[in-house]
């Protein structure tokens, strides 16, 4: 009989700093059988990361019992054995990186377990190969991108060869190829007998597991196979969750294609279920011609090298040129480490050009007399890692920090409340909450609210949707669209462009610090072979467009949203299906 990890009547709370404690888990009872592949889902703050930390004895239950393969986590004598068997890749991976270089960090765990130098070398090489980091083995760990750091954290855990592997939003900062690689590796490890727990806000990832457990306010509310859990559509949405994109697309398509089968959860099944074209009339709408307002951001031949003139020099940008139209929503996408974050940091002068030219809001950012305060009153940046921009202890003070220091606004309270509402944070519940007690997704909301409160003319967003539950992603997408309608120019760097692509006016694809392709999203995402070559993935609607054309449907161009695709497929009777 396989061994198991079990939780019996487990509860856990955090101190809020003031008043009542914040309950993270409430009377949780679970059995995780050895060899299972489990997805743990739930809205931000539902208790997922807390549960993971209880499994490897980083936290101990206030009430109840946690046993890991027969070992009680309350007994400190068991902790070393438990932590050697439960490997965890954290939501914030840099917290577990300790080595100076990539290969030194991967070697740290096996070395501390006392393995021979030969065995340590074997494990390091295998882990680097699995995670695609061989070429970066000698790179200083602090010089990695966020996505590369996540891969390094995974490599360090794999080198320990645990019995159970917990991924806490491990794929959140990875490009599509990186996500696919991590998931394939997780499945391979699971086939070898490893227990895998995947904490994710991406329902398409949860649909690929054997068992899905949903938490809501610290309680287990759903537990079963993906088909069983995702059949509860209304409940999921009440819990801040949603169907996998393929399932949502299948239901939406059925409104205009009644012959589509029911019960589709995964993309492969969706693509296979599309009918052959039968000659029915289709409803095409020509794309409206784009206006071309003046560029509010202009970049010409921009180059930047980290640790320039040293043996560790790394070129992040290489003669990059692009323009961002005033009032537009502009997407910057590309594989992990392609220079997206470096580019955004040049646009508001956190980094200065080493070569080339950057103009933002009419200001030359290479000018030694640049008024940086005036620039940042107009251009705000929400960082990829929200903790990098926090100054205050409490949520309300943090969101008020920018407008208090940059703006002369007598209605500061109203500004803070409006910014919090825009990102889905209840003002009363969160204004006095300690930032340190927030979940990763809640911290991201605070970071975004803090830049919104400064009421910028240009808003730079670095991975704004990473780590957010489906409801929050929708709310923030709608809030950004509203800001754009008010005249704010948005520049969004993201790997999770599926939820934002319908708002984009233009896209630049970067690779190795250069602009490889740019234009309207429907034009850019029509280049399927190019996207695959740069380890990217077109939005689901575009992939469906390709599949429909292979089955004879005369679709004129690639859709970038499901609504676009439905309009193309709708017949001349006016069925919209959206």
N, C-alpha and C positions, 0 to 999 in steps of 0.2 A: 504493500500500500504506500503511495507517495506521501512524503512528509508535507507539511503545510506551515503557513504563517497564519496566526489567528489573533483576532482582537475580540475580547469579551467585555462588553459594557464599558467601552473606553470613552472617556471625556477629557477635554483639555481646554484651558482658557489662558489668555494673555492679559497682562496688566495693561490697562488703557492709559495709565498715568494719572487719571482722575476718575473718581466715581466707580461705576460698575466695571468688572472685568469683561473682556471681549471673549465670548465663548466661540472656540474654533471647531470643536467636535463635541457631539452630544450623544452619549450612549450608543456608540458604534459597535456593531457586531458583524464580523466578517471572517471568512476563511478563504485564504488564497492558496490554492493547491500548487505543489511543486510542478513546474512544467507548463503552467498556464501563461497565456499572453493576454494581459488585462489592460484596458483603457480606463483611466480614472478621469472623469469629466465633472464640470461644475462651474458656476459663475465665479468671477473674481471674489476672493474672500470666503469661498465655500468650505475651505478646510483641507484642500488637496495636499498642499505642501506640508502642512502640519502632520497629516496622516503619514506622509512619506518619511518625515523625520522621526516619527514614532517607530517606524519599522526598523530603522537601523540604530535605535537607542541614542540618537542625538537629542531627543526629548523623551521624557518619561511620562506615562499617563498620570493625570491627577486622580482619576478613578479608573478601575478596571485593570485588565491584564493584556499585555502584548507578548506573545510567544513566537519566536523566530526559529523554525525548525526544532522546536522543543525547548529552546532557551528563553527564559524569562528575562525581559529587558530590565526589570527592576533590580536584578542582581548585577552589581557592577563587575563582578568576576566574569560575567558572560560577554561584556561589551566588546572586547578585542575579537572574540570568535564571531560575534554577530556582525561586526563591521567588516570583517574579512569575507563574510558570506553575502552581505547586502551592499552592493555597489550602487552609488547614487551620483548622477550628473545633475548638479544644482541648476536652479532657475537663473542664477547669476554665476556663471561658470568661473569668472576670475577669482571668486572667493575660494576656490579649491586648487588654484594653480600656485605652486610653490617653487618650482624649479626656475633657474635663470634662463635656460634655453628649453626649447620644445622637448628634445630627447632627454634632458636631465629631469624634466617634470614627469615624463612618462615612466622613467626609471625609479622615481622616488618611492612609490608604493612597494614594488617587488623588492627593492633594496632594504626597506624597513622590515620586510617579512623574512629577510635573511637568505634569499636565494643566491646561488653562485653567480659570478659575473657573466658566465656563459649563458645561464638561464635568463638573467636580466636582459642581456643583449637580445636574445631570441624574442622575449616578450615585447621589448620596445619596438623591434623591427616589425613584428606582426601587428602590433597595435597601430603603429604609424601607417602601415600599408592599408589596414582596414579603414582608417579614417581619412586617408588621402593626404597625409601630412609628411610623406617622405621627403619632399623637396624643401620642407621648412624645418628639418630636424635641428639645424644649427641656428635657427632664427631666435633672437631673444623673445621670451614669452610675452613681454610687455609690448612688443611691436606687432602683435597679431590683431586682425580685425575682430569684431565681436563674434562673427560666425566662425572664424578660425579658432578663437578661444574656446568656443563650445566644442569644436572637434577635439581640441587638446584635452579638455576635461574628460571627454568620453574615452579618449585613448588612454589616459591615466587610470581610469576605472577598469577598462578592459584588460590592462596589464596585470591587474590583481586577480583576474579569473574568478569572479564571484559566482555564487549559486543563483542569486537574484539580482537583477539590474533594474534600477528605477530611473526613468528619464523624466525629470521635472521641467517640462516645457523646453526640452533640449533642442528642438527643431525651430524654435521661435525666431531665431536670428539667422537661420540658414537659407541659402537660395534653394530653388526647387530641386536642383541636383543634389545638394547637400542633405535636404530632407529625405529625398528618396534613398540616398545612400545609407543614412542612419536607420531608416525603417527597414530596408533590406537586411542590414546587419542585425537589427533586433530580431527579425524573423529567423534569420539563420541561426543566431544564438539560441533562440527558443526551440528550433528544431533539434538542436544539440542537447536539449534538456534544461536549459536555463529558464528560470521564471522571469518574465518581463512585465513590469508595470509602467505603462506609458501615461504620464499626466499630460493632457493636451487640451487646448481650446479649439483645435482643428478637427471638426467632426469627420472629415474625410480620412484622417488618421485613425480615429476611433473605430470607423467602419471596417478597418482592416484587421482588427483584433478578434480574439475568440470570445471575449467577455467584456462587457461595458458596465462600469459602476458609476452612478451619478450621485454626487453630493449636493445638498442644498442646505445652507445655514448649518453646516456641521453634521447633518444627518444623511444616512443612505436612503435615497428616495427611489432609485431604480437600480436593478441588478439583473443582468441576463445577457443573452446573445445580442449582437448588434441589431438583428432583425426584431427581437423582442423589445429592446429599449427604444429604437427609433420608430416603432409603431405608435408610441405615445406622443404624437406630435404636439398636442395642446399642452400637455404636462411639460414637455421639454421647453417650450417657449415660455411658459410661466416661470421656469427655473433659470431663465436667461440663456438658454441653449437653443439649438435648432437642429434641423436635419442635415446630414451631409449634403454638400452641393449637388452631387449626382442624384440623390433622392429628391431634392427640391426641384431640380431640372426635369426629372422624369415626371413628377406630378404636374408641373407647369406645361410641359410639352403635351401631356395627355389631353389638355383642354383643346388643342388644335389638331392633335393626332390621336383620336380615340382608340386606334388599334394598338397603341403602346401598352405593354404589360404592366401589371401592378408589382409592388414589392421589390423595387430596384433600390439598392443602397450604395453600390460601388460603380465607379466610372466604367470599368471594363464591361460590366453587364449593360450599362446604359448605351454605350457605343454599339454593342452587338445587337441591341433591341431596336435600333432605328430602322424604319421601314424603307423599302425601295421606293423611288419616285414613281408615281402612278399617273403623271400628266396633269394633276390637279392645278387649277390656277393659283398663283401666288401673289402676295401683295407686297410689292417693292416700294420703298420710299427712298428717293435719292438723298444722299447726305447733303445737308445744307452747306453752302460754301462758307469757309472760315474767314472771319475778319482778321486783319493783321495789325493790331495796335502796336505802338512802339514798345521796344524792349525796356523793361525796368531793371533787368539784370543782363549784363553783356560780358561774356568771358571770351578772351582771345589768346590762343596759344599758351594757356596756363600750364606750367610744369611745377611739380613739387616733389622733393626727395627727402625722406626722413633720414636722419643721421648722415647727411651729405658729407662727402669727402672722408668717409670712414670705410673700413672693410665691411661694415654692416649696413651700408647704404641701401635704401629700398625706395624705388621710384613709385609714388602713388598716383601722380598725374603726369601725363606726357603730351604736351602741346594740345591741350583740350580747348576746344572752342564750342560755345553754344550761347543761345539767347533765350530769355524767358519773357514772354509778352506780359505787359501790365494787365492785371485783372484775370490772368489765366490760372488754371490748375495744371501744374507741370510735373510730370513723373520722371524720376531718375531711378532706373533699375539696372541691374547687372549682377553677375555672380559675386559671391563673397570675396571681399578684398579687392574689388575693382576700382576703388577710389571714391565711392559715393559720399561717405562721411567726410573725407578730406575736402571734397568739393564744397559741401555745405558750410564747412568751417571757414572756407575762404570767402564765402558770400557775405558773412557778417564780420569779417576781419579777425576772427579768432586765430587764423593763420594768414600770413601775408605772402603774396606771390614771390617766388624765387625767380621766376621768369614768366613773361606774359603779362596780361592786363585783366583786371576785374573791376567792373563798374556796377555799383548797386545804388539805386535811387539817385542817379546822377553824380555819385561820389566816386572818386578814384581811390581804390583801397590800397594802392601802393604809395599814395601820397604820405610823406612823413609828417605832414601837418593835419592829417585826417582827424576830424572831430568824432572819435569813437562813440562817445555818449550820444551824439546826435544820430549817428548811424543806427545804434541799437535801440533808439526810441522808435525807429521805423522798421527795423529788421530783427525779428526774434527767432531763436533757434531752440527747438525741443530736442534734447539729446537722445541718442540711441539707448543709453543707460540712464534712466531717470535720476538715480542717486547722484550722478555727476553734477547735477545742477541745484541740489537742495542746500539751503542756507539755514533754515529755521527748524524748530523742533515740532511745531504743531502745523497741521494742514492749513488752517485759515491764515496764519502768519506767513507761511511759505507762498501762498497764492497772492497775498497782498504785497509781498516784497518788491516785485517789479514795479507795479503801478505807484507804490508809495515812494520809490526812489527815482523813477523816471518821469512820472506824470504829476501834474498839479490837479488832482481830482478830489473834490470835496465829498463825492459820493463813493468812497472807497468800499464801504460795505456792500453796496449794490453791485459794484463791479466784480467783487469777489464772488458774491452769490450767483451772478449771471454766468461767470466763468465755470463755476462748479456745476451748475445746472447743465451747461452745454456739454460737459463730459460725463454726465450721469452720476455725479456725486451729490448726495443729499446734503444741503448746507447745514442743517441742524445736527445731523448725525455725525458729520465728518469734520466740521470746522475746528473742534477742540481735540481731535484725535491725534495721537503721536504718530509721526510719519514712520518711525521705526517699527510700529506695530502693524503697518499695512501689508497687504499681500503685494506681490510683484506687479500685478495688473492694476491694483489701486494706486500704487506709486506712479505708474505710467499716467494714470488719469490726473493725478495731482501735478505732475510735471507739465502736462499739456494745458491744464487749467491755468498754471502760473504764467505761461507765455501768452495765452489768450487774454488774460487780465491786463496785459500791457498794451492791448489794442494796437498791434503793429500794422504797418502798411504791407509788409511782406512777412509771411510766416514760413519758416523752414522746419520741416518735420522729418526727423530721422527715425524710421521704423515706428510710426505712430500706432500701428495696430498690433504689434508683437506683444504676446502675453495677455491679450484681452479676450474675454468670452464673446460669443456671437452677438449677444444683445449690445454689449459695449461697442463692438466694432461697428454695428449698424448705427448706434447713437452718435458715435464720433464722426462717422462718414457723413451723416446728415448735418451735424454741426459744422463740419468743414465746408460742406456745400452752401450752408446758410452764410457763413463768413465770406465765401467767395462772391455770393450774390450781393453782399454789402460792399464789395470792391477790394477785398483783401487778396493779394496775389499769394498763391500757395505753391511751394516747391516741396515735393514729397519724395523722399528716398525710401524705397520699401522692397522687400521680397514678397510681401503679402499684398500684391496689387489686385488680386481677384476682387476684393471688396471695395476697391477705390477706382477701378479702371473706367467705370461708366461716368465718373466725374472728370476724367482727365481730358484736357484739350490737346496736349502734346506729350510725347515721351522721348527721352534719350536713353539709349542702351549703352552702358559703358563696359569696357573690358580692358584690363591692364592700363587703366588710367586714360583711355582714349574713347572718343565718341565713335561707336561702331555703326549706329543706325538711329535715325530720329524721324519724327513726323507725327501724324495723327495716329492714335492707338489702333484703329482698324487697319491702317496701312502697315504699321510696324509689326503687329501681331499676325499679319498674313504670311510672314516669312518663317514658316515652320522649320525648315532645315537650318536656317541661320540661328533661330532660337535654340534648337537642340545643340548646335555647335558651341554656343556660349553657355550651356548648362542652364537655360531658362525654359520656361513653360508658358505657352499662351494661356489666356483665361479659358475657363471651361467652355464658354459660349463660342470662342474661336475654334476650339478643338472639336466641338459639335458641328460647326460649320464645315470643317474639313471632312468629317465623317459623313455628313449629309451629301456633300458633293461627290464623295466616292460612291454613294448609292444613287447617283444620277440626278440629285436635286440641283436645279440651275440657280443656285444662290449667287448674287452678284459680287459680294465682298464678305469679309469676315466680320461677324458680329463681335462686339467686345462685352456685351451684357446679354443676359437672358432675355430681357425685354426687347432688345434689338432683334434677336433671333426669332422671337415669337412674331414680331411685326413682319419679318421676311416670309415666314411660313404661313401666316394667316391668309385665308382665301379671300376672294372678292366679295364674300358675304359680310365682311367686316368683323370676323371673329378676332378678338385681341388676345384673349387667354392670359394676359399679364396680371 
